[in-house]
Amino acid sequence: MVTIEEKIRLFTELVYQKIEKENKEEIERFNERFKNLIEEKKRDFEEEFNRVREERIKKANEEAQRIVSKAKYEEKRILLKKRDEVFNKFFEDLKIKLEEYTKSNQYKDWLLDSLKKALENKNFKLILTNKDFELLKPYLNGFKVEFDDSLIGGFILEDENRIRIDHSLKALMEDKKEKIGQILFSNL
């Protein structure tokens, strides 16, 4: 026969097994919830990490683009400044060469030929430099003459209605400035 002590021991064992089983199940549920929570937090962390990384990459790319754009702008500005310097220097040198040209026999021939073509009508007033007047004096019988030493060379014809024909070297140079600039920069 089973004694009370054995019954108590058996009962205790059953209770202990039941508690152990319930604890084991509770621990497994806790472990499962904890595992799910860890995985969820890990996913959240990875998502946050990726979001921050993408944001920083985007900002870095924007900053790099801004720096590149600024460098390109600065490069263009410097290039335009240098082109402008070259262009202005070229025309300063051209003006000097034209002033030297006015001292040549070729210039005298050009000036006489241009004047003959322009003076077919004697109702014009002739504007030219003192130096060119001395050169053309024998050909200017009957013409009204005015002096303008700001001209490099050449002449300006003006009628009583203030119609001007500017055949000065300075005007010719200005008229051809764009074409000369295109040729100059196409060769740089």
Accessible surface in RSA format (square Angstrom, percent):
REM  Atomic radii and reference values for relative SASA: ProtOr
REM  Chains: A
REM  Algorithm: Lee & Richards
REM  Probe-radius: 1.40
REM  Slices: 20
REM RES _ NUM      All-atoms   Total-Side   Main-Chain    Non-polar    All polar
REM                ABS   REL    ABS   REL    ABS   REL    ABS   REL    ABS   REL
RES MET A   1   220.62 114.2 142.90  94.6  77.72 185.0 135.78 115.4  84.83 112.4
RES VAL A   2    80.50  53.0  68.13  61.7  12.37  29.8  68.35  59.4  12.15  33.0
RES THR A   3    73.31  52.1  66.40  67.3   6.90  16.5  69.77  93.7   3.54   5.3
RES ILE A   4   125.09  71.2 122.79  91.5   2.30   5.5 122.82  88.4   2.27   6.1
RES GLU A   5   137.64  79.0 131.87  99.8   5.77  13.7  48.18  93.2  89.45  73.0
RES GLU A   6    79.26  45.5  77.61  58.7   1.66   3.9  20.42  39.5  58.84  48.0
RES LYS A   7   121.77  59.4 117.80  72.3   3.97   9.4  62.94  56.6  58.83  62.7
RES ILE A   8   102.04  58.1 100.78  75.1   1.25   3.0 102.04  73.5   0.00   0.0
RES ARG A   9   141.15  59.3 137.01  69.8   4.14   9.9  65.32  89.3  75.83  46.0
RES LEU A  10    98.73  55.0  98.73  70.6   0.00   0.0  98.73  69.3   0.00   0.0
RES PHE A  11   134.61  67.3 132.66  82.2   1.95   5.1 134.19  81.4   0.42   1.2
RES THR A  12    75.23  53.5  72.80  73.8   2.43   5.8  63.40  85.2  11.83  17.9
RES GLU A  13    71.71  41.2  70.49  53.3   1.22   2.9  30.85  59.7  40.86  33.4
RES LEU A  14   104.13  58.0 100.80  72.1   3.33   8.4 101.04  71.0   3.09   8.3
RES VAL A  15    55.57  36.6  54.33  49.2   1.23   3.0  55.54  48.3   0.03   0.1
RES TYR A  16   141.65  66.1 139.87  79.6   1.78   4.6  99.37  74.7  42.28  52.1
RES GLN A  17   104.45  58.4  99.41  72.7   5.04  12.0  35.11  74.7  69.35  52.6
RES LYS A  18   130.29  63.6 124.87  76.6   5.42  12.9  72.71  65.4  57.58  61.3
RES ILE A  19    83.95  47.8  83.92  62.5   0.04   0.1  83.95  60.5   0.00   0.0
RES GLU A  20    93.52  53.7  90.00  68.1   3.52   8.4  34.72  67.2  58.80  48.0
RES LYS A  21   132.04  64.4 127.51  78.2   4.53  10.8  75.54  68.0  56.49  60.2
RES GLU A  22    88.60  50.9  85.53  64.7   3.07   7.3  37.03  71.6  51.57  42.1
RES ASN A  23    77.95  53.8  77.33  74.7   0.62   1.5  13.87  33.4  64.08  61.9
RES LYS A  24   129.32  63.1 126.39  77.6   2.93   7.0  72.17  65.0  57.15  60.9
RES GLU A  25    71.67  41.1  70.31  53.2   1.36   3.2  25.11  48.6  46.56  38.0
RES GLU A  26    79.80  45.8  79.80  60.4   0.00   0.0  39.65  76.7  40.16  32.8
RES ILE A  27    99.00  56.3  98.51  73.4   0.50   1.2  99.00  71.3   0.00   0.0
RES GLU A  28    97.01  55.7  92.02  69.6   5.00  11.9  39.96  77.3  57.06  46.6
RES ARG A  29   128.82  54.1 125.63  64.0   3.19   7.6  67.47  92.2  61.35  37.2
RES PHE A  30   113.88  57.0 113.87  70.5   0.01   0.0 113.87  69.0   0.01   0.0
RES ASN A  31    79.13  54.6  75.71  73.2   3.42   8.2  23.77  57.2  55.37  53.5
RES GLU A  32    92.45  53.1  90.46  68.4   1.98   4.7  39.04  75.5  53.40  43.6
RES ARG A  33   144.77  60.8 140.34  71.5   4.43  10.5  74.91 102.4  69.85  42.3
RES PHE A  34   102.31  51.2  99.22  61.5   3.09   8.0 101.98  61.8   0.34   1.0
RES LYS A  35   114.21  55.7 111.51  68.4   2.70   6.4  61.00  54.9  53.21  56.7
RES ASN A  36    73.64  50.8  70.56  68.2   3.08   7.4  24.53  59.0  49.11  47.5
RES LEU A  37    90.41  50.3  88.02  63.0   2.38   6.0  89.88  63.1   0.53   1.4
RES ILE A  38    84.72  48.2  81.73  60.9   2.99   7.2  83.77  60.3   0.95   2.6
RES GLU A  39    72.00  41.3  70.76  53.5   1.24   3.0  26.68  51.6  45.32  37.0
RES GLU A  40    81.85  47.0  81.85  61.9   0.00   0.0  14.59  28.2  67.26  54.9
RES LYS A  41   120.60  58.8 117.03  71.8   3.57   8.5  68.83  62.0  51.77  55.1
RES LYS A  42   125.31  61.1 119.01  73.0   6.30  15.0  67.73  61.0  57.59  61.3
RES ARG A  43   128.86  54.1 128.61  65.6   0.24   0.6  56.84  77.7  72.02  43.6
RES ASP A  44    65.13  45.6  60.10  59.8   5.03  11.9  24.90  58.6  40.22  40.1
RES PHE A  45   142.35  71.2 136.67  84.6   5.68  14.8 141.74  85.9   0.61   1.7
RES GLU A  46    81.14  46.6  80.87  61.2   0.27   0.6  30.59  59.2  50.54  41.3
RES GLU A  47   113.49  65.2 107.55  81.4   5.93  14.1  45.48  88.0  68.01  55.5
RES GLU A  48    83.39  47.9  80.91  61.2   2.48   5.9  43.93  85.0  39.47  32.2
RES PHE A  49   109.59  54.8 103.64  64.2   5.95  15.5 108.88  66.0   0.71   2.0
RES ASN A  50    61.97  42.7  61.93  59.8   0.04   0.1  15.39  37.0  46.58  45.0
RES ARG A  51   125.03  52.5 117.67  60.0   7.36  17.5  73.82 100.9  51.20  31.0
RES VAL A  52    48.08  31.6  48.08  43.5   0.00   0.0  48.08  41.8   0.00   0.0
RES ARG A  53   107.37  45.1 102.44  52.2   4.92  11.7  42.09  57.5  65.27  39.6
RES GLU A  54    96.06  55.2  93.07  70.4   2.99   7.1  42.10  81.4  53.96  44.1
RES GLU A  55    75.42  43.3  70.32  53.2   5.10  12.1  24.87  48.1  50.55  41.3
RES ARG A  56   167.54  70.3 162.67  82.9   4.87  11.6  50.52  69.0 117.02  70.9
RES ILE A  57    81.79  46.5  79.44  59.2   2.34   5.7  81.71  58.8   0.08   0.2
RES LYS A  58   130.14  63.5 126.57  77.7   3.58   8.5  73.26  65.9  56.88  60.6
RES LYS A  59   125.30  61.1 121.05  74.3   4.26  10.1  75.57  68.0  49.73  53.0
RES ALA A  60    60.31  55.4  47.96  74.0  12.34  28.1  56.01  78.9   4.30  11.4
RES ASN A  61    90.86  62.7  86.36  83.5   4.50  10.8  24.30  58.5  66.56  64.3
RES GLU A  62    96.95  55.7  88.61  67.0   8.33  19.8  45.97  88.9  50.98  41.6
RES GLU A  63    76.10  43.7  73.74  55.8   2.36   5.6  38.78  75.0  37.32  30.5
RES ALA A  64    51.22  47.1  46.11  71.2   5.11  11.6  50.80  71.5   0.42   1.1
RES GLN A  65   111.76  62.5 110.16  80.5   1.60   3.8  41.96  89.3  69.80  52.9
RES ARG A  66   126.68  53.2 119.90  61.1   6.78  16.1  71.94  98.3  54.75  33.2
RES ILE A  67    94.19  53.6  93.03  69.3   1.16   2.8  93.27  67.2   0.92   2.5
RES VAL A  68    67.59  44.5  66.05  59.8   1.54   3.7  67.57  58.7   0.02   0.1
RES SER A  69    53.98  45.6  47.26  63.1   6.72  15.5  32.92  70.1  21.06  29.5
RES LYS A  70   138.21  67.4 131.88  80.9   6.33  15.1  84.11  75.7  54.10  57.6
RES ALA A  71    59.11  54.3  47.41  73.2  11.70  26.6  54.91  77.3   4.20  11.1
RES LYS A  72   119.96  58.5 119.27  73.2   0.69   1.6  68.84  62.0  51.12  54.4
RES TYR A  73   142.14  66.4 138.04  78.5   4.10  10.7 102.12  76.7  40.02  49.3
RES GLU A  74    64.08  36.8  64.08  48.5   0.00   0.0  32.98  63.8  31.10  25.4
RES GLU A  75   113.98  65.4 107.64  81.4   6.34  15.1  40.41  78.2  73.57  60.1
RES LYS A  76   135.84  66.3 135.55  83.2   0.29   0.7  79.11  71.2  56.73  60.4
RES ARG A  77   103.11  43.3  98.22  50.1   4.88  11.6  46.40  63.4  56.70  34.4
RES ILE A  78    82.32  46.8  82.32  61.3   0.00   0.0  82.32  59.3   0.00   0.0
RES LEU A  79    92.19  51.3  89.85  64.3   2.34   5.9  92.10  64.7   0.09   0.3
RES LEU A  80   115.41  64.3 111.81  80.0   3.60   9.0 112.10  78.7   3.30   8.9
RES LYS A  81   116.06  56.6 109.06  66.9   7.00  16.7  60.80  54.7  55.26  58.9
RES LYS A  82   111.90  54.6 111.79  68.6   0.11   0.3  69.05  62.2  42.85  45.6
RES ARG A  83    94.91  39.9  93.94  47.9   0.97   2.3  13.28  18.1  81.63  49.5
RES ASP A  84    79.49  55.7  75.11  74.8   4.38  10.4  19.37  45.6  60.11  60.0
RES GLU A  85    75.78  43.5  69.23  52.4   6.55  15.6  43.44  84.0  32.33  26.4
RES VAL A  86    57.71  38.0  53.86  48.8   3.85   9.3  56.96  49.5   0.75   2.0
RES PHE A  87    37.76  18.9  37.76  23.4   0.00   0.0  37.76  22.9   0.00   0.0
RES ASN A  88    66.22  45.7  63.65  61.5   2.57   6.2  18.67  44.9  47.55  46.0
RES LYS A  89   117.11  57.1 115.31  70.8   1.80   4.3  81.21  73.1  35.90  38.2
RES PHE A  90    68.31  34.2  64.20  39.8   4.12  10.7  67.83  41.1   0.48   1.4
RES PHE A  91    11.89   6.0  10.27   6.4   1.63   4.2  10.74   6.5   1.15   3.3
RES GLU A  92   103.80  59.6  98.16  74.3   5.64  13.4  40.49  78.3  63.31  51.7
RES ASP A  93    53.95  37.8  52.64  52.4   1.32   3.1  22.44  52.8  31.52  31.4
RES LEU A  94    41.40  23.1  38.45  27.5   2.95   7.4  40.97  28.8   0.44   1.2
RES LYS A  95    84.70  41.3  84.70  52.0   0.00   0.0  33.13  29.8  51.57  54.9
RES ILE A  96    92.80  52.8  92.70  69.1   0.10   0.2  92.70  66.8   0.10   0.3
RES LYS A  97   127.13  62.0 123.32  75.7   3.81   9.1  75.06  67.6  52.07  55.5
RES LEU A  98    30.78  17.1  30.69  22.0   0.10   0.2  30.78  21.6   0.00   0.0
RES GLU A  99    71.43  41.0  70.63  53.4   0.80   1.9  23.03  44.5  48.41  39.5
RES GLU A 100    88.96  51.1  81.31  61.5   7.65  18.2  35.69  69.0  53.27  43.5
RES TYR A 101    67.51  31.5  60.86  34.6   6.65  17.3  52.55  39.5  14.96  18.4
RES THR A 102     3.20   2.3   1.20   1.2   2.00   4.8   0.02   0.0   3.17   4.8
RES LYS A 103   160.14  78.1 120.98  74.2  39.15  93.2  81.06  73.0  79.08  84.2
RES SER A 104    40.66  34.4  27.64  36.9  13.02  30.0  36.11  76.9   4.55   6.4
RES ASN A 105   124.89  86.1 119.45 115.4   5.44  13.1  29.33  70.6  95.56  92.4
RES GLN A 106   128.65  71.9 124.38  90.9   4.27  10.2  42.28  90.0  86.37  65.5
RES TYR A 107     0.11   0.1   0.11   0.1   0.00   0.0   0.11   0.1   0.00   0.0
RES LYS A 108    77.52  37.8  77.52  47.6   0.00   0.0  22.42  20.2  55.10  58.7
RES ASP A 109    92.80  65.0  85.67  85.3   7.14  16.9  30.54  71.9  62.26  62.1
RES TRP A 110    66.50  26.7  59.85  29.0   6.65  15.6  42.83  22.8  23.67  38.4
RES LEU A 111     0.00   0.0   0.00   0.0   0.00   0.0   0.00   0.0   0.00   0.0
RES LEU A 112    20.53  11.4  20.53  14.7   0.00   0.0  20.53  14.4   0.00   0.0
RES ASP A 113    71.95  50.4  69.21  68.9   2.74   6.5  19.59  46.1  52.36  52.2
RES SER A 114    12.75  10.8   6.74   9.0   6.01  13.8   4.31   9.2   8.44  11.8
RES LEU A 115     3.08   1.7   3.08   2.2   0.00   0.0   3.08   2.2   0.00   0.0
RES LYS A 116   132.63  64.7 118.67  72.8  13.95  33.2  74.02  66.6  58.61  62.4
RES LYS A 117   138.25  67.4 125.00  76.7  13.25  31.5  81.62  73.5  56.63  60.3
RES ALA A 118    26.80  24.6   9.51  14.7  17.29  39.3  19.74  27.8   7.06  18.7
RES LEU A 119    19.75  11.0  11.18   8.0   8.58  21.6  11.55   8.1   8.21  22.1
RES GLU A 120   151.47  87.0 112.45  85.1  39.02  92.9  48.27  93.4 103.20  84.3
RES ASN A 121    73.15  50.4  67.30  65.0   5.85  14.1  27.92  67.2  45.23  43.7
RES LYS A 122   125.50  61.2 109.34  67.1  16.16  38.5  71.91  64.7  53.59  57.1
RES ASN A 123    88.46  61.0  82.69  79.9   5.77  13.9  10.02  24.1  78.44  75.8
RES PHE A 124    23.48  11.7  22.92  14.2   0.57   1.5  22.92  13.9   0.57   1.6
RES LYS A 125    48.92  23.9  48.35  29.7   0.56   1.3  28.57  25.7  20.35  21.7
RES LEU A 126     0.05   0.0   0.05   0.0   0.00   0.0   0.05   0.0   0.00   0.0
RES ILE A 127     7.06   4.0   7.06   5.3   0.00   0.0   7.06   5.1   0.00   0.0
RES LEU A 128     0.00   0.0   0.00   0.0   0.00   0.0   0.00   0.0   0.00   0.0
RES THR A 129     8.90   6.3   8.90   9.0   0.00   0.0   8.61  11.6   0.29   0.4
RES ASN A 130    71.87  49.6  71.37  69.0   0.50   1.2  28.45  68.5  43.42  42.0
RES LYS A 131    90.56  44.2  81.23  49.8   9.33  22.2  78.24  70.4  12.31  13.1
RES ASP A 132     0.23   0.2   0.23   0.2   0.00   0.0   0.00   0.0   0.23   0.2
RES PHE A 133    39.91  20.0  39.91  24.7   0.00   0.0  39.91  24.2   0.00   0.0
RES GLU A 134   109.70  63.0  93.28  70.6  16.42  39.1  45.77  88.5  63.93  52.2
RES LEU A 135    45.14  25.1  32.85  23.5  12.30  30.9  40.56  28.5   4.59  12.3
RES LEU A 136     0.00   0.0   0.00   0.0   0.00   0.0   0.00   0.0   0.00   0.0
RES LYS A 137   107.22  52.3 100.81  61.9   6.41  15.3  57.85  52.1  49.38  52.6
RES PRO A 138    94.66  69.0  67.39  61.4  27.27  99.1  79.98  66.0  14.68  91.2
RES TYR A 139   103.30  48.2  82.68  47.0  20.61  53.6  55.29  41.6  48.01  59.2
RES LEU A 140    11.43   6.4   3.89   2.8   7.53  18.9   4.68   3.3   6.74  18.1
RES ASN A 141   113.67  78.4 105.37 101.8   8.30  20.0  38.66  93.1  75.01  72.5
RES GLY A 142    72.00  88.8   0.00   N/A  72.00  88.8  38.96 106.9  33.04  74.0
RES PHE A 143    24.63  12.3   6.86   4.2  17.77  46.2   8.45   5.1  16.17  46.3
RES LYS A 144   134.31  65.5 126.36  77.5   7.95  18.9  93.03  83.7  41.28  44.0
RES VAL A 145    44.91  29.6  12.98  11.8  31.93  76.9  12.98  11.3  31.93  86.6
RES GLU A 146    75.28  43.2  72.17  54.6   3.10   7.4  28.71  55.5  46.56  38.0
RES PHE A 147    92.11  46.1  67.42  41.8  24.69  64.3  67.67  41.0  24.44  70.0
RES ASP A 148    49.07  34.4  43.71  43.5   5.37  12.7  13.91  32.7  35.16  35.1
RES ASP A 149    94.67  66.3  65.48  65.2  29.19  69.0  37.29  87.8  57.38  57.2
RES SER A 150    78.21  66.1  53.22  71.0  24.99  57.6  49.99 106.4  28.22  39.5
RES LEU A 151    16.41   9.1   9.89   7.1   6.52  16.4   9.99   7.0   6.42  17.3
RES ILE A 152    14.02   8.0   1.37   1.0  12.65  30.5   6.31   4.5   7.71  20.9
RES GLY A 153     0.27   0.3   0.00   N/A   0.27   0.3   0.27   0.7   0.00   0.0
RES GLY A 154     0.00   0.0   0.00   N/A   0.00   0.0   0.00   0.0   0.00   0.0
RES PHE A 155     0.22   0.1   0.22   0.1   0.00   0.0   0.22   0.1   0.00   0.0
RES ILE A 156     4.01   2.3   4.01   3.0   0.00   0.0   4.01   2.9   0.00   0.0
RES LEU A 157     0.05   0.0   0.05   0.0   0.00   0.0   0.05   0.0   0.00   0.0
RES GLU A 158     4.77   2.7   3.88   2.9   0.89   2.1   0.08   0.2   4.70   3.8
RES ASP A 159    23.54  16.5  18.07  18.0   5.47  12.9   4.60  10.8  18.94  18.9
RES GLU A 160   128.41  73.7  92.18  69.7  36.23  86.3  67.42 130.4  60.99  49.8
RES ASN A 161   107.74  74.3  82.96  80.2  24.78  59.7  21.20  51.0  86.55  83.7
RES ARG A 162   169.07  71.0 153.30  78.1  15.77  37.5  62.57  85.5 106.50  64.5
RES ILE A 163   100.31  57.1  95.74  71.3   4.56  11.0 100.31  72.2   0.00   0.0
RES ARG A 164   122.80  51.6  94.90  48.4  27.90  66.4  41.58  56.8  81.22  49.2
RES ILE A 165    76.93  43.8  73.57  54.8   3.36   8.1  76.93  55.4   0.00   0.0
RES ASP A 166    64.80  45.4  43.90  43.7  20.90  49.4  19.66  46.3  45.14  45.0
RES HIS A 167    52.66  28.8  52.66  36.6   0.00   0.0  34.90  36.0  17.76  20.7
RES SER A 168     1.58   1.3   1.58   2.1   0.00   0.0   0.00   0.0   1.58   2.2
RES LEU A 169     9.08   5.1   8.63   6.2   0.45   1.1   8.66   6.1   0.42   1.1
RES LYS A 170    90.26  44.0  90.26  55.4   0.00   0.0  46.42  41.8  43.84  46.7
RES ALA A 171    17.35  16.0  11.50  17.7   5.86  13.3  16.94  23.9   0.41   1.1
RES LEU A 172    54.99  30.6  54.37  38.9   0.62   1.6  54.76  38.5   0.23   0.6
RES MET A 173    18.10   9.4  11.76   7.8   6.34  15.1  17.67  15.0   0.43   0.6
RES GLU A 174    85.10  48.9  71.44  54.0  13.66  32.5  34.17  66.1  50.93  41.6
RES ASP A 175   106.64  74.7  75.24  74.9  31.40  74.3  22.42  52.8  84.21  84.0
RES LYS A 176   117.13  57.1 116.95  71.8   0.18   0.4  60.77  54.7  56.37  60.0
RES LYS A 177    58.80  28.7  58.80  36.1   0.00   0.0  21.88  19.7  36.92  39.3
RES GLU A 178   130.26  74.8 120.19  90.9  10.07  24.0  51.37  99.4  78.89  64.4
RES LYS A 179   123.77  60.4 121.04  74.3   2.73   6.5  71.77  64.6  52.00  55.4
RES ILE A 180    37.10  21.1  36.39  27.1   0.71   1.7  36.84  26.5   0.26   0.7
RES GLY A 181     4.49   5.5   0.00   N/A   4.49   5.5   4.49  12.3   0.00   0.0
RES GLN A 182   103.65  58.0  91.35  66.8  12.30  29.3  43.70  93.0  59.95  45.5
RES ILE A 183    92.50  52.6  90.76  67.6   1.74   4.2  92.50  66.6   0.00   0.0
RES LEU A 184    34.43  19.2  30.05  21.5   4.38  11.0  34.13  24.0   0.30   0.8
RES PHE A 185    44.85  22.4  35.56  22.0   9.29  24.2  35.90  21.8   8.95  25.6
RES SER A 186    89.50  75.6  50.45  67.3  39.05  90.0  50.19 106.9  39.31  55.1
RES ASN A 187   116.76  80.5  82.67  79.9  34.09  82.1  29.92  72.0  86.83  83.9
RES LEU A 188   130.94  72.9  68.33  48.9  62.61 157.4  96.65  67.9  34.30  92.3
END  Absolute sums over single chains surface
CHAIN  1 A    15166.4      13821.8       1344.5       8836.4       6330.0
END  Absolute sums over all chains
TOTAL         15166.4      13821.8       1344.5       8836.4       6330.0
